[in-house]
Amino acid sequence: MLFSSYTFLFQFLPAVALAFAAARRHSPRAGILVLTAASLFFYGAWRPIYLLLLIASVAANFSLGLLMQDPLRRRAVGLVGVAFNLALLCYYKYTNFIFDSINMLTGAPLPFVNIVLPLGISFFTFQQIAYLVDVMRGAPVERDIVSYTLFVSFFPHLIAGPLVHHAEMIPQFKRGRTSRSAVLAARGLAIFAAGLFKKVVIADNLAQFVSPVFAHVDAGGGVTTQWAWLATLAYTLQIYFDFAGYSDMAVGLALLFGIRLPVNFRSPYKAMSIIEFWRRWHITLSRFLRDYLYIPLGGNRLGEQRRYLNLMITMLLGGLWHGAGWNFLIWGGLHGLSLCVNHLWLAWRRAGAKVRSGPATIASWAITFFVVVIAWVFFRARTAAGAWQMLGALFGFGAESSAYVSPGVLRLMDLPLLVGEKPLLLIGAGMVALALAVVLVLPNVPQLYGYREYRRAPEKEGRLRWRPNLAWAMVSALALSISLFGMWQRLEFLYFQF
Amino acid sequence: MSGLSISKSTSLPRVRTASARWITAALALTALTWLVVLAALLAIANRVHDDVPVMLAIKLPLLSSHPELIFAGESRTEYQVDPELAAQLIGKPQGSVVNIAYDAGEPLAVLAAMRREPDRFRKAHVVVSVVPFLFNEGVRSAAVYPLDVAARLGVAEQMLSFLPLRVGTLIRFIREAFASRLAADRDVAETAPQPPLSGLQVLNHTQSEDRWPADVGSHAHYASWNISGAKARFEIGALCEMVGLAGKVTVVVPPWAPRYDRASDSEWRQKDDQYVALVADAGRACGFDVLNIASVPGLGQGNYADEMHVNASGVPIYTRYLVSRLKP
């Protein structure tokens, strides 16, 4: 059940909202029970059999947590729990990648195992690993199975994040206060509308310039430089609007039930460095990798060389978290390398104490954006050959006799219009430029909607700011109604595959 | 609407009330805006709509052989008539008989194809199958509503007829309108590759026992029975107009599966007689033959994929019978 589906919007969500409101009148606890039941139903609607996996995972980790109340067994049980979660993730996500890699290296004929990747397994596994590690470090054990289950399975974040932390979620479920629910719901509806528009209207319309081109190079074809740049830039923006849109929808949906989720994106393409990019892109994953991988590896406490090694390990594993494939590893490696270079540059600059000028600022942004765009090629391509083909084409080495030829059909909200190949290239470039302008000029959703999670928002308040007035009701209504027409495309969220 | 605004000094109860009002206003405006956008899209769709849908356009390259016998219409021709066998039966070479029927195909679409390529139909015998939902106003579902009829209704009537519960039909109409325009702009009817088996599609399955409807009288195709509306007017009109554009026109009313008994299903008999009479009366007035096939000798229950379509085993039996009944 996609957030951008008619079933979700017109059946599931109203039913859950009404049931939640009725239950909340009875008691806050009843409201939490409704949300837990609805979340399990939401997951089971995809493949009922995998609901058993989710329940088993929740039950096992909750039980392990209880066992860890004994200080003598805490560490051993915690390590077993982490190993159990990683084994589960490895089995479902990495079995075929491991077999393929062994095949490639040794020639051993290992079979292809037909395993369906359970939706959201990377997210709910990581959240529970974080819980076990924190309990090992001395955090209190959760004894309420309902709150714990809802922390893991709360439907707005279950499938594609944001990656939530038990310490920021569970206390919200136990809070009795309901007085601000209408205020939060109004903000939630506005944020949800913005997220739906980002996904359905912007990301899904950009997809037409991405999917056929990458499919062509993955199948062994070539591509001209023009199409390579259009496809790569369109993907750069598609993945941002798709994932940030999903995260906004998750935040908005959670607010409808009075729950605050962490912000996942803060205008990442405005970043002036790769370090800043990772503070703005998929923030909750960066936070997890920092707290549960980079710092335990030693972080920057063990000297410069070790710091760079830790950065590379963290980013390589971060790449693998996104998908079981060498391309994801290369993508993570490129970002790791860029972070190392960025830190070296910062160290050198500190030594020289240079002041950043206007042109330098522009150059910083351009270099950062360029690196991010190039790395996306490996992230998007399904095959290594396809990625290299696309990369070559970006630098003028791609046009061959087998170059991609577009049928020249523009699809606006999936309604086809025959325009011809050259006009399509121009329209595509225009759409990419418009989307980029939105990214660079407009404030991000937390700024625009004044969304405070449980921490202080880092951005300053802008002039353009959501208010519950008629003008903003009109803006949200437009976003929602236009998106409702785009929803007939039924394109899945890109991050569902992770 | 002034109550929607909240100043910083407002008390919490007032803020809550204003927030609740804002949610209501936003949802109401969404509904209103959605209706306006829908009307605009329908107006555009009405302009770009082409009466020849994609599913028919991709079959029209078959006409390049200038066939003598053209089977057209809906799924009970698409899945049941083997043109190659029919060509053998009438002693003609392959290509002289084709099957251009498609799912939920309507006479208006065939008429549009005849007008577009008159030379390919002028000397041919066109055999068109029909189905109750083509005439019954009570059937408004997205899957089978004849879109060429929808295109003739105008925006206001479209919205009044289908909103709110049949919005899917309007959405399908908009999408198909753009798709048919694209097919026309790309000249699919001329440039597409020829479909295999001269246009026959084969159903290889038989549905499980629990999916068969209990009776036909209450079947969805006969729901809210009314054959005096726009559908009947336009589709019967199309059948009549075909007569002047083809060598000969025969309209076929194909049978339902033999498990259904007309004698014991008075509701079905009554409705079916009305719609067959509607077609037969038009045939007499306009000059086309009507072939009402209540049953086919040798075609048993095992030859059916579902309540109305034969499976692969039934295709030769049905084809032989149909060809034998066609008058030269």
Interface residues (C-beta under 8 A of the other chain):
Chain A: S179 R180 S181 A182 V183 A185 A186 L189 A190 A193 V409 D414 L415 P416 L417 L418 R467 P468 N469 L470 W472 A473 M474 S476 A477 L478 L480 S481 I482 L484 F485 W488
Chain B: M1 L4 S5 I6 L12 V15 R16 T17 A18 S19 A20 W22 I23 A25 A26 L27 L29 T30 A31 L32 T33 W34 V37 L38 L41 I171 I174 R175 F178 A179 L182 D185 R186
